[in-house]
Amino acid sequence: MMQQFSYPARETWDKLVQRPVADFSSLEKPVRKILKKVKENGDRAVRKYSREFDGVPLKKIQVSEKEIKKAAELLPAELKEAILAAKTAIETFHLAQKEEIKKTETLPGVLCWRQSSPIEKVGLYIPGGTAPLFSTVLMLALPARIAGCQEIVLCTPPAKDGSIHPAILFAATACGVTKIFKAGGVQAIGAMAYGTGSIPRVLKIFGPGNQYVTLAKQLVQQEGIAIDMPAGPSEVLVIADDSAVPAFVAADLLSQAEHGADSQVILVTPVAALAAAVEVEVKAQLEQLPRRAIAGKALAHSKTILVKDMDEALALSNHYAPEHLILSCREAERLAQQVTNAGSVFLGNYSPESAGDYASGTNHTLPTNGYAAMYSGVSLDSFVKKITYQQLSPDGLQRISSTVMTMAAAEGLDAHKNAIAVRLK
């Protein structure tokens, strides 16, 4: 079960909040080899690695119209309705992120503004495997479409029979994605980074994946392909006081623990009785889970930490910078103002993390592994560039000329100075 810590001194916090360490060094050589082969051999390499790693002999890499249509027929009506309801909430939240162009006159006659321009080609990686993440299709494809990306390419690993999970195809179609490819793992990242005969080259790659996919994304980033963010295993930190419901807290911890054996969950509380009650609930609920073996492994490196008070709990959370932060406590809104480092925050006893994973509207593609201290989660901004503009009138140029020429001369850049002076003559 979870490791227990009582009133740890601040000088021990660095060690206390360490994540399960992923050592990529042994993976780098094989991952580089796969990327190189995909770069050189395109579709042939994608097919080779699909046979080798997924056990699938692919004839066509692109998903056909017939397969997309069939997926909608295979899916239960209840799930289709749920996907469309989540789509509406996610769309509403991301549409609200569109910014009006605001022009600022920094001096009379000197006008400056900033404008969003969509990234033309983006690639979305959607894991299949033990849990086909069709919810991630909504989280990535919707803001890409709202941003105005011209080409949205989706790669996802096929099942043994060469099919794609119908929920992934239905969600992609509902979001307006038409280029869907049967490619998983490192070969999919390579295909989107370099382009193949079938799969177009993109400018930025989004989406979660296992350690091979994560490393592949980091390596293609070194070659000039943008990625959404550094990603690691999923995590949640719950801050709870005596107003929290132990069964709710346990359920929230387990909802992240079931993601993978390398996930991490942390409970921070000043109430010893609550910590004990949550432990009992975790044991009971764990036994009922189909993925209990995975969740059990994650719990082995997860922690319950007793602290002096809620202020210390918040300080410890900010030090950890969790992907998900749940405030199961009184005055959650007031305490939320003290949060400086977190991917996404859930306030009160009735805001489970799974609501944000699927349908509240916020994006579930979030920074992990402490990156919430300096990275934001995916948003509309992730799919655009911000271009700045300026327009000077003759009067504006006159007003700014002395400042610019003095600074340019001091830096020894006479051509810069002359670009102003020639206009003043």
TORKOL-4160 file (C-alpha; in steps of 0.2 Angstrom, whole numbers, padded with zeros to 4 digits, m for minus):
425
<pt num="1" X="0000" Y="0000" Z="0000"/>
<pt num="2" X="0005" Y="0018" Z="0000"/>
<pt num="3" X="0020" Y="0024" Z="0010"/>
<pt num="4" X="0017" Y="0034" Z="0026"/>
<pt num="5" X="0026" Y="0050" Z="0031"/>
<pt num="6" X="0022" Y="0061" Z="0046"/>
<pt num="7" X="0027" Y="0079" Z="0048"/>
<pt num="8" X="0042" Y="0079" Z="0036"/>
<pt num="9" X="0055" Y="0093" Z="0038"/>
<pt num="10" X="0056" Y="0105" Z="0024"/>
<pt num="11" X="0074" Y="0100" Z="0020"/>
<pt num="12" X="0068" Y="0083" Z="0016"/>
<pt num="13" X="0054" Y="0088" Z="0004"/>
<pt num="14" X="0065" Y="0087" Z="m0012"/>
<pt num="15" X="0068" Y="0068" Z="m0009"/>
<pt num="16" X="0050" Y="0066" Z="m0003"/>
<pt num="17" X="0042" Y="0072" Z="m0019"/>
<pt num="18" X="0054" Y="0062" Z="m0031"/>
<pt num="19" X="0044" Y="0053" Z="m0045"/>
<pt num="20" X="0048" Y="0035" Z="m0050"/>
<pt num="21" X="0063" Y="0038" Z="m0060"/>
<pt num="22" X="0063" Y="0033" Z="m0079"/>
<pt num="23" X="0080" Y="0029" Z="m0086"/>
<pt num="24" X="0079" Y="0031" Z="m0105"/>
<pt num="25" X="0097" Y="0028" Z="m0108"/>
<pt num="26" X="0095" Y="0010" Z="m0113"/>
<pt num="27" X="0080" Y="0015" Z="m0125"/>
<pt num="28" X="0089" Y="0028" Z="m0134"/>
<pt num="29" X="0099" Y="0017" Z="m0146"/>
<pt num="30" X="0084" Y="0007" Z="m0152"/>
<pt num="31" X="0072" Y="0022" Z="m0153"/>
<pt num="32" X="0085" Y="0032" Z="m0164"/>
<pt num="33" X="0087" Y="0016" Z="m0175"/>
<pt num="34" X="0068" Y="0015" Z="m0178"/>
<pt num="35" X="0067" Y="0034" Z="m0182"/>
<pt num="36" X="0081" Y="0033" Z="m0194"/>
<pt num="37" X="0073" Y="0018" Z="m0203"/>
<pt num="38" X="0056" Y="0028" Z="m0204"/>
<pt num="39" X="0065" Y="0043" Z="m0211"/>
<pt num="40" X="0074" Y="0033" Z="m0224"/>
<pt num="41" X="0061" Y="0020" Z="m0229"/>
<pt num="42" X="0044" Y="0028" Z="m0225"/>
<pt num="43" X="0029" Y="0017" Z="m0227"/>
<pt num="44" X="0039" Y="0002" Z="m0229"/>
<pt num="45" X="0047" Y="0004" Z="m0211"/>
<pt num="46" X="0030" Y="0009" Z="m0204"/>
<pt num="47" X="0023" Y="m0008" Z="m0210"/>
<pt num="48" X="0039" Y="m0018" Z="m0204"/>
<pt num="49" X="0038" Y="m0011" Z="m0187"/>
<pt num="50" X="0019" Y="m0014" Z="m0186"/>
<pt num="51" X="0022" Y="m0032" Z="m0190"/>
<pt num="52" X="0036" Y="m0033" Z="m0178"/>
<pt num="53" X="0029" Y="m0024" Z="m0163"/>
<pt num="54" X="0010" Y="m0025" Z="m0165"/>
<pt num="55" X="0009" Y="m0041" Z="m0174"/>
<pt num="56" X="m0001" Y="m0033" Z="m0188"/>
<pt num="57" X="0003" Y="m0036" Z="m0207"/>
<pt num="58" X="m0004" Y="m0019" Z="m0214"/>
<pt num="59" X="m0009" Y="m0018" Z="m0232"/>
<pt num="60" X="m0016" Y="0000" Z="m0231"/>
<pt num="61" X="m0010" Y="0012" Z="m0218"/>
<pt num="62" X="m0023" Y="0025" Z="m0219"/>
<pt num="63" X="m0041" Y="0021" Z="m0212"/>
<pt num="64" X="m0054" Y="0020" Z="m0226"/>
<pt num="65" X="m0070" Y="0029" Z="m0227"/>
<pt num="66" X="m0079" Y="0012" Z="m0225"/>
<pt num="67" X="m0070" Y="0008" Z="m0209"/>
<pt num="68" X="m0075" Y="0025" Z="m0202"/>
<pt num="69" X="m0093" Y="0023" Z="m0207"/>
<pt num="70" X="m0093" Y="0005" Z="m0199"/>
<pt num="71" X="m0086" Y="0012" Z="m0183"/>
<pt num="72" X="m0101" Y="0023" Z="m0180"/>
<pt num="73" X="m0112" Y="0008" Z="m0182"/>
<pt num="74" X="m0102" Y="m0003" Z="m0170"/>
<pt num="75" X="m0103" Y="0009" Z="m0156"/>
<pt num="76" X="m0117" Y="0009" Z="m0143"/>
<pt num="77" X="m0129" Y="0024" Z="m0144"/>
<pt num="78" X="m0125" Y="0028" Z="m0126"/>
<pt num="79" X="m0107" Y="0030" Z="m0129"/>
<pt num="80" X="m0109" Y="0040" Z="m0145"/>
<pt num="81" X="m0120" Y="0052" Z="m0135"/>
<pt num="82" X="m0107" Y="0053" Z="m0121"/>
<pt num="83" X="m0094" Y="0057" Z="m0133"/>
<pt num="84" X="m0104" Y="0071" Z="m0142"/>
<pt num="85" X="m0109" Y="0078" Z="m0124"/>
<pt num="86" X="m0091" Y="0079" Z="m0119"/>
<pt num="87" X="m0087" Y="0087" Z="m0136"/>
<pt num="88" X="m0099" Y="0101" Z="m0133"/>
<pt num="89" X="m0091" Y="0105" Z="m0116"/>
<pt num="90" X="m0073" Y="0104" Z="m0123"/>
<pt num="91" X="m0078" Y="0115" Z="m0138"/>
<pt num="92" X="m0087" Y="0128" Z="m0127"/>
<pt num="93" X="m0072" Y="0130" Z="m0115"/>
<pt num="94" X="m0059" Y="0131" Z="m0129"/>
<pt num="95" X="m0069" Y="0143" Z="m0140"/>
<pt num="96" X="m0069" Y="0155" Z="m0125"/>
<pt num="97" X="m0050" Y="0155" Z="m0126"/>
<pt num="98" X="m0050" Y="0165" Z="m0143"/>
<pt num="99" X="m0043" Y="0182" Z="m0140"/>
<pt num="100" X="m0048" Y="0198" Z="m0148"/>
<pt num="101" X="m0034" Y="0208" Z="m0157"/>
<pt num="102" X="m0030" Y="0222" Z="m0145"/>
<pt num="103" X="m0020" Y="0237" Z="m0153"/>
<pt num="104" X="m0009" Y="0247" Z="m0141"/>
<pt num="105" X="m0002" Y="0264" Z="m0145"/>
<pt num="106" X="0015" Y="0264" Z="m0135"/>
<pt num="107" X="0019" Y="0282" Z="m0141"/>
<pt num="108" X="0008" Y="0293" Z="m0152"/>
<pt num="109" X="0009" Y="0286" Z="m0169"/>
<pt num="110" X="0017" Y="0270" Z="m0164"/>
<pt num="111" X="0004" Y="0256" Z="m0165"/>
<pt num="112" X="0008" Y="0238" Z="m0159"/>
<pt num="113" X="m0003" Y="0222" Z="m0158"/>
<pt num="114" X="m0002" Y="0203" Z="m0157"/>
<pt num="115" X="m0012" Y="0191" Z="m0168"/>
<pt num="116" X="m0014" Y="0172" Z="m0167"/>
<pt num="117" X="m0009" Y="0162" Z="m0183"/>
<pt num="118" X="m0013" Y="0143" Z="m0183"/>
<pt num="119" X="0000" Y="0130" Z="m0185"/>
<pt num="120" X="m0003" Y="0124" Z="m0202"/>
<pt num="121" X="0000" Y="0105" Z="m0199"/>
<pt num="122" X="m0001" Y="0096" Z="m0183"/>
<pt num="123" X="0000" Y="0077" Z="m0178"/>
<pt num="124" X="m0010" Y="0069" Z="m0165"/>
<pt num="125" X="m0004" Y="0053" Z="m0157"/>
<pt num="126" X="m0018" Y="0043" Z="m0148"/>
<pt num="127" X="m0012" Y="0027" Z="m0138"/>
<pt num="128" X="m0022" Y="0011" Z="m0141"/>
<pt num="129" X="m0016" Y="m0004" Z="m0131"/>
<pt num="130" X="m0023" Y="m0008" Z="m0114"/>
<pt num="131" X="m0034" Y="0008" Z="m0114"/>
<pt num="132" X="m0039" Y="0016" Z="m0131"/>
<pt num="133" X="m0039" Y="0034" Z="m0126"/>
<pt num="134" X="m0053" Y="0041" Z="m0137"/>
<pt num="135" X="m0056" Y="0055" Z="m0125"/>
<pt num="136" X="m0038" Y="0062" Z="m0130"/>
<pt num="137" X="m0045" Y="0063" Z="m0148"/>
<pt num="138" X="m0057" Y="0076" Z="m0142"/>
<pt num="139" X="m0044" Y="0085" Z="m0131"/>
<pt num="140" X="m0032" Y="0087" Z="m0145"/>
<pt num="141" X="m0043" Y="0088" Z="m0161"/>
<pt num="142" X="m0055" Y="0100" Z="m0155"/>
<pt num="143" X="m0043" Y="0115" Z="m0151"/>
<pt num="144" X="m0033" Y="0111" Z="m0167"/>
<pt num="145" X="m0049" Y="0113" Z="m0177"/>
<pt num="146" X="m0055" Y="0129" Z="m0167"/>
<pt num="147" X="m0037" Y="0136" Z="m0170"/>
<pt num="148" X="m0039" Y="0134" Z="m0188"/>
<pt num="149" X="m0025" Y="0121" Z="m0192"/>
<pt num="150" X="m0026" Y="0117" Z="m0210"/>
<pt num="151" X="m0021" Y="0098" Z="m0208"/>
<pt num="152" X="m0024" Y="0087" Z="m0193"/>
<pt num="153" X="m0016" Y="0070" Z="m0194"/>
<pt num="154" X="m0020" Y="0057" Z="m0182"/>
<pt num="155" X="m0010" Y="0041" Z="m0179"/>
<pt num="156" X="m0015" Y="0027" Z="m0167"/>
<pt num="157" X="m0009" Y="0009" Z="m0166"/>
<pt num="158" X="m0020" Y="m0005" Z="m0174"/>
<pt num="159" X="m0027" Y="m0020" Z="m0165"/>
<pt num="160" X="m0021" Y="m0038" Z="m0170"/>
<pt num="161" X="m0034" Y="m0039" Z="m0183"/>
<pt num="162" X="m0029" Y="m0022" Z="m0191"/>
<pt num="163" X="m0044" Y="m0012" Z="m0184"/>
<pt num="164" X="m0044" Y="0004" Z="m0175"/>
<pt num="165" X="m0055" Y="0005" Z="m0159"/>
<pt num="166" X="m0072" Y="0012" Z="m0166"/>
<pt num="167" X="m0073" Y="0025" Z="m0152"/>
<pt num="168" X="m0057" Y="0033" Z="m0158"/>
<pt num="169" X="m0063" Y="0033" Z="m0176"/>
<pt num="170" X="m0080" Y="0040" Z="m0170"/>
<pt num="171" X="m0072" Y="0054" Z="m0159"/>
<pt num="172" X="m0060" Y="0059" Z="m0173"/>
<pt num="173" X="m0074" Y="0060" Z="m0186"/>
<pt num="174" X="m0085" Y="0070" Z="m0174"/>
<pt num="175" X="m0070" Y="0082" Z="m0172"/>
<pt num="176" X="m0068" Y="0084" Z="m0191"/>
<pt num="177" X="m0052" Y="0074" Z="m0193"/>
<pt num="178" X="m0051" Y="0065" Z="m0209"/>
<pt num="179" X="m0033" Y="0059" Z="m0210"/>
<pt num="180" X="m0032" Y="0044" Z="m0198"/>
<pt num="181" X="m0018" Y="0031" Z="m0199"/>
<pt num="182" X="m0014" Y="0014" Z="m0192"/>
<pt num="183" X="0003" Y="0017" Z="m0184"/>
<pt num="184" X="0008" Y="0016" Z="m0166"/>
<pt num="185" X="0024" Y="0018" Z="m0156"/>
<pt num="186" X="0040" Y="0026" Z="m0161"/>
<pt num="187" X="0036" Y="0023" Z="m0180"/>
<pt num="188" X="0021" Y="0034" Z="m0179"/>
<pt num="189" X="0031" Y="0048" Z="m0171"/>
<pt num="190" X="0044" Y="0046" Z="m0185"/>
<pt num="191" X="0031" Y="0046" Z="m0198"/>
<pt num="192" X="0023" Y="0062" Z="m0193"/>
<pt num="193" X="0040" Y="0070" Z="m0190"/>
<pt num="194" X="0048" Y="0066" Z="m0207"/>
<pt num="195" X="0033" Y="0061" Z="m0218"/>
<pt num="196" X="0031" Y="0045" Z="m0228"/>
<pt num="197" X="0022" Y="0040" Z="m0244"/>
<pt num="198" X="0005" Y="0039" Z="m0234"/>
<pt num="199" X="0007" Y="0050" Z="m0218"/>
<pt num="200" X="0010" Y="0069" Z="m0220"/>
<pt num="201" X="0025" Y="0077" Z="m0211"/>
<pt num="202" X="0018" Y="0089" Z="m0198"/>
<pt num="203" X="0026" Y="0104" Z="m0188"/>
<pt num="204" X="0020" Y="0099" Z="m0171"/>
<pt num="205" X="0016" Y="0083" Z="m0162"/>
<pt num="206" X="0004" Y="0081" Z="m0148"/>
<pt num="207" X="m0002" Y="0067" Z="m0137"/>
<pt num="208" X="0003" Y="0055" Z="m0123"/>
<pt num="209" X="0012" Y="0038" Z="m0125"/>
<pt num="210" X="0023" Y="0025" Z="m0117"/>
<pt num="211" X="0041" Y="0028" Z="m0113"/>
<pt num="212" X="0046" Y="0024" Z="m0131"/>
<pt num="213" X="0034" Y="0037" Z="m0138"/>
<pt num="214" X="0039" Y="0050" Z="m0125"/>
<pt num="215" X="0058" Y="0047" Z="m0130"/>
<pt num="216" X="0054" Y="0048" Z="m0148"/>
<pt num="217" X="0045" Y="0064" Z="m0146"/>
<pt num="218" X="0060" Y="0072" Z="m0137"/>
<pt num="219" X="0072" Y="0066" Z="m0150"/>
<pt num="220" X="0062" Y="0073" Z="m0165"/>
<pt num="221" X="0061" Y="0089" Z="m0156"/>
<pt num="222" X="0080" Y="0090" Z="m0157"/>
<pt num="223" X="0078" Y="0090" Z="m0176"/>
<pt num="224" X="0066" Y="0105" Z="m0176"/>
<pt num="225" X="0049" Y="0097" Z="m0174"/>
<pt num="226" X="0039" Y="0105" Z="m0160"/>
<pt num="227" X="0030" Y="0094" Z="m0147"/>
<pt num="228" X="0016" Y="0098" Z="m0135"/>
<pt num="229" X="0026" Y="0096" Z="m0119"/>
<pt num="230" X="0038" Y="0084" Z="m0110"/>
<pt num="231" X="0027" Y="0070" Z="m0103"/>
<pt num="232" X="0029" Y="0057" Z="m0090"/>
<pt num="233" X="0017" Y="0045" Z="m0080"/>
<pt num="234" X="0001" Y="0052" Z="m0074"/>
<pt num="235" X="m0001" Y="0059" Z="m0056"/>
<pt num="236" X="m0013" Y="0066" Z="m0044"/>
<pt num="237" X="m0010" Y="0075" Z="m0027"/>
<pt num="238" X="m0025" Y="0077" Z="m0015"/>
<pt num="239" X="m0026" Y="0089" Z="m0001"/>
<pt num="240" X="m0039" Y="0085" Z="0011"/>
<pt num="241" X="m0045" Y="0090" Z="0028"/>
<pt num="242" X="m0058" Y="0083" Z="0040"/>
<pt num="243" X="m0072" Y="0089" Z="0029"/>
<pt num="244" X="m0066" Y="0077" Z="0015"/>
<pt num="245" X="m0076" Y="0060" Z="0012"/>
<pt num="246" X="m0063" Y="0046" Z="0013"/>
<pt num="247" X="m0072" Y="0036" Z="0000"/>
<pt num="248" X="m0071" Y="0050" Z="m0012"/>
<pt num="249" X="m0053" Y="0053" Z="m0009"/>
<pt num="250" X="m0048" Y="0035" Z="m0011"/>
<pt num="251" X="m0058" Y="0034" Z="m0027"/>
<pt num="252" X="m0048" Y="0049" Z="m0034"/>
<pt num="253" X="m0032" Y="0041" Z="m0029"/>
<pt num="254" X="m0036" Y="0025" Z="m0037"/>
<pt num="255" X="m0042" Y="0033" Z="m0053"/>
<pt num="256" X="m0024" Y="0039" Z="m0057"/>
<pt num="257" X="m0016" Y="0024" Z="m0050"/>
<pt num="258" X="m0025" Y="0013" Z="m0063"/>
<pt num="259" X="m0017" Y="0022" Z="m0077"/>
<pt num="260" X="0000" Y="0013" Z="m0076"/>
<pt num="261" X="0012" Y="0004" Z="m0064"/>
<pt num="262" X="0023" Y="0020" Z="m0065"/>
<pt num="263" X="0009" Y="0032" Z="m0060"/>
<pt num="264" X="0010" Y="0041" Z="m0043"/>
<pt num="265" X="m0003" Y="0047" Z="m0031"/>
<pt num="266" X="m0001" Y="0057" Z="m0015"/>
<pt num="267" X="m0012" Y="0062" Z="m0001"/>
<pt num="268" X="m0007" Y="0077" Z="0010"/>
<pt num="269" X="m0018" Y="0080" Z="0025"/>
<pt num="270" X="m0016" Y="0088" Z="0043"/>
<pt num="271" X="m0029" Y="0075" Z="0049"/>
<pt num="272" X="m0022" Y="0058" Z="0055"/>
<pt num="273" X="m0039" Y="0050" Z="0056"/>
<pt num="274" X="m0043" Y="0055" Z="0039"/>
<pt num="275" X="m0027" Y="0047" Z="0032"/>
<pt num="276" X="m0031" Y="0031" Z="0041"/>
<pt num="277" X="m0049" Y="0031" Z="0034"/>
<pt num="278" X="m0043" Y="0034" Z="0017"/>
<pt num="279" X="m0031" Y="0019" Z="0018"/>
<pt num="280" X="m0045" Y="0007" Z="0023"/>
<pt num="281" X="m0056" Y="0014" Z="0008"/>
<pt num="282" X="m0041" Y="0012" Z="m0004"/>
<pt num="283" X="m0039" Y="m0006" Z="0001"/>
<pt num="284" X="m0057" Y="m0010" Z="m0001"/>
<pt num="285" X="m0060" Y="m0001" Z="m0017"/>
<pt num="286" X="m0044" Y="m0008" Z="m0025"/>
<pt num="287" X="m0051" Y="m0026" Z="m0023"/>
<pt num="288" X="m0065" Y="m0021" Z="m0034"/>
<pt num="289" X="m0055" Y="m0014" Z="m0049"/>
<pt num="290" X="m0052" Y="m0024" Z="m0065"/>
<pt num="291" X="m0035" Y="m0015" Z="m0066"/>
<pt num="292" X="m0030" Y="m0019" Z="m0048"/>
<pt num="293" X="m0014" Y="m0027" Z="m0052"/>
<pt num="294" X="m0008" Y="m0011" Z="m0061"/>
<pt num="295" X="m0015" Y="0001" Z="m0048"/>
<pt num="296" X="m0007" Y="m0009" Z="m0034"/>
<pt num="297" X="0010" Y="m0007" Z="m0042"/>
<pt num="298" X="0007" Y="0012" Z="m0043"/>
<pt num="299" X="0002" Y="0012" Z="m0025"/>
<pt num="300" X="0018" Y="0004" Z="m0019"/>
<pt num="301" X="0028" Y="0021" Z="m0023"/>
<pt num="302" X="0014" Y="0032" Z="m0019"/>
<pt num="303" X="0013" Y="0042" Z="m0002"/>
<pt num="304" X="0002" Y="0048" Z="0012"/>
<pt num="305" X="0010" Y="0063" Z="0020"/>
<pt num="306" X="0004" Y="0071" Z="0037"/>
<pt num="307" X="0007" Y="0089" Z="0038"/>
<pt num="308" X="0005" Y="0103" Z="0052"/>
<pt num="309" X="m0009" Y="0113" Z="0043"/>
<pt num="310" X="m0017" Y="0117" Z="0026"/>
<pt num="311" X="m0004" Y="0131" Z="0023"/>
<pt num="312" X="0010" Y="0118" Z="0024"/>
<pt num="313" X="0000" Y="0106" Z="0013"/>
<pt num="314" X="m0002" Y="0119" Z="m0001"/>
<pt num="315" X="0017" Y="0123" Z="0001"/>
<pt num="316" X="0021" Y="0105" Z="m0001"/>
<pt num="317" X="0010" Y="0103" Z="m0016"/>
<pt num="318" X="0018" Y="0118" Z="m0025"/>
<pt num="319" X="0035" Y="0110" Z="m0022"/>
<pt num="320" X="0029" Y="0094" Z="m0030"/>
<pt num="321" X="0020" Y="0103" Z="m0045"/>
<pt num="322" X="0007" Y="0090" Z="m0048"/>
<pt num="323" X="m0002" Y="0086" Z="m0065"/>
<pt num="324" X="m0019" Y="0085" Z="m0056"/>
<pt num="325" X="m0022" Y="0094" Z="m0039"/>
<pt num="326" X="m0038" Y="0090" Z="m0029"/>
<pt num="327" X="m0043" Y="0102" Z="m0015"/>
<pt num="328" X="m0055" Y="0091" Z="m0004"/>
<pt num="329" X="m0057" Y="0104" Z="0010"/>
<pt num="330" X="m0066" Y="0118" Z="0017"/>
<pt num="331" X="m0063" Y="0135" Z="0009"/>
<pt num="332" X="m0056" Y="0127" Z="m0007"/>
<pt num="333" X="m0058" Y="0142" Z="m0017"/>
<pt num="334" X="m0048" Y="0153" Z="m0005"/>
<pt num="335" X="m0034" Y="0140" Z="m0004"/>
<pt num="336" X="m0034" Y="0138" Z="m0023"/>
<pt num="337" X="m0027" Y="0156" Z="m0023"/>
<pt num="338" X="m0011" Y="0149" Z="m0015"/>
<pt num="339" X="m0009" Y="0137" Z="m0029"/>
<pt num="340" X="0006" Y="0142" Z="m0040"/>
<pt num="341" X="0011" Y="0125" Z="m0048"/>
<pt num="342" X="m0002" Y="0113" Z="m0055"/>
<pt num="343" X="m0008" Y="0107" Z="m0071"/>
<pt num="344" X="m0026" Y="0107" Z="m0067"/>
<pt num="345" X="m0035" Y="0110" Z="m0050"/>
<pt num="346" X="m0051" Y="0102" Z="m0044"/>
<pt num="347" X="m0060" Y="0111" Z="m0030"/>
<pt num="348" X="m0071" Y="0103" Z="m0017"/>
<pt num="349" X="m0078" Y="0086" Z="m0013"/>
<pt num="350" X="m0089" Y="0085" Z="m0029"/>
<pt num="351" X="m0075" Y="0089" Z="m0042"/>
<pt num="352" X="m0067" Y="0072" Z="m0046"/>
<pt num="353" X="m0052" Y="0072" Z="m0057"/>
<pt num="354" X="m0061" Y="0061" Z="m0069"/>
<pt num="355" X="m0073" Y="0075" Z="m0073"/>
<pt num="356" X="m0058" Y="0085" Z="m0081"/>
<pt num="357" X="m0052" Y="0069" Z="m0089"/>
<pt num="358" X="m0068" Y="0067" Z="m0099"/>
<pt num="359" X="m0081" Y="0080" Z="m0100"/>
<pt num="360" X="m0080" Y="0096" Z="m0089"/>
<pt num="361" X="m0072" Y="0105" Z="m0104"/>
<pt num="362" X="m0054" Y="0108" Z="m0098"/>
<pt num="363" X="m0040" Y="0100" Z="m0107"/>
<pt num="364" X="m0033" Y="0084" Z="m0099"/>
<pt num="365" X="m0016" Y="0084" Z="m0109"/>
<pt num="366" X="m0006" Y="0091" Z="m0094"/>
<pt num="367" X="0012" Y="0093" Z="m0089"/>
<pt num="368" X="0018" Y="0079" Z="m0077"/>
<pt num="369" X="0035" Y="0075" Z="m0069"/>
<pt num="370" X="0036" Y="0092" Z="m0060"/>
<pt num="371" X="0034" Y="0102" Z="m0077"/>
<pt num="372" X="0019" Y="0110" Z="m0070"/>
<pt num="373" X="0031" Y="0122" Z="m0062"/>
<pt num="374" X="0035" Y="0129" Z="m0079"/>
<pt num="375" X="0023" Y="0122" Z="m0092"/>
<pt num="376" X="0004" Y="0124" Z="m0095"/>
<pt num="377" X="m0007" Y="0111" Z="m0101"/>
<pt num="378" X="m0013" Y="0110" Z="m0119"/>
<pt num="379" X="m0025" Y="0124" Z="m0124"/>
<pt num="380" X="m0030" Y="0134" Z="m0139"/>
<pt num="381" X="m0013" Y="0143" Z="m0138"/>
<pt num="382" X="m0004" Y="0126" Z="m0141"/>
<pt num="383" X="m0010" Y="0126" Z="m0159"/>
<pt num="384" X="m0006" Y="0144" Z="m0164"/>
<pt num="385" X="0009" Y="0155" Z="m0165"/>
<pt num="386" X="0008" Y="0173" Z="m0158"/>
<pt num="387" X="0014" Y="0185" Z="m0171"/>
<pt num="388" X="0018" Y="0203" Z="m0166"/>
<pt num="389" X="0014" Y="0218" Z="m0178"/>
<pt num="390" X="0019" Y="0237" Z="m0177"/>
<pt num="391" X="0014" Y="0251" Z="m0188"/>
<pt num="392" X="0023" Y="0268" Z="m0187"/>
<pt num="393" X="0017" Y="0285" Z="m0194"/>
<pt num="394" X="0029" Y="0298" Z="m0199"/>
<pt num="395" X="0026" Y="0307" Z="m0183"/>
<pt num="396" X="0028" Y="0291" Z="m0173"/>
<pt num="397" X="0045" Y="0287" Z="m0181"/>
<pt num="398" X="0050" Y="0305" Z="m0177"/>
<pt num="399" X="0046" Y="0302" Z="m0159"/>
<pt num="400" X="0055" Y="0286" Z="m0157"/>
<pt num="401" X="0070" Y="0290" Z="m0168"/>
<pt num="402" X="0082" Y="0298" Z="m0155"/>
<pt num="403" X="0079" Y="0283" Z="m0143"/>
<pt num="404" X="0082" Y="0270" Z="m0157"/>
<pt num="405" X="0098" Y="0279" Z="m0164"/>
<pt num="406" X="0106" Y="0282" Z="m0147"/>
<pt num="407" X="0104" Y="0263" Z="m0143"/>
<pt num="408" X="0109" Y="0257" Z="m0160"/>
<pt num="409" X="0125" Y="0268" Z="m0159"/>
<pt num="410" X="0129" Y="0262" Z="m0142"/>
<pt num="411" X="0129" Y="0244" Z="m0148"/>
<pt num="412" X="0139" Y="0248" Z="m0163"/>
<pt num="413" X="0126" Y="0244" Z="m0175"/>
<pt num="414" X="0127" Y="0258" Z="m0187"/>
<pt num="415" X="0116" Y="0251" Z="m0201"/>
<pt num="416" X="0102" Y="0250" Z="m0188"/>
<pt num="417" X="0104" Y="0268" Z="m0184"/>
<pt num="418" X="0105" Y="0272" Z="m0202"/>
<pt num="419" X="0088" Y="0263" Z="m0205"/>
<pt num="420" X="0080" Y="0277" Z="m0195"/>
<pt num="421" X="0091" Y="0292" Z="m0200"/>
<pt num="422" X="0088" Y="0289" Z="m0219"/>
<pt num="423" X="0069" Y="0290" Z="m0216"/>
<pt num="424" X="0071" Y="0307" Z="m0206"/>
<pt num="425" X="0081" Y="0316" Z="m0221"/>
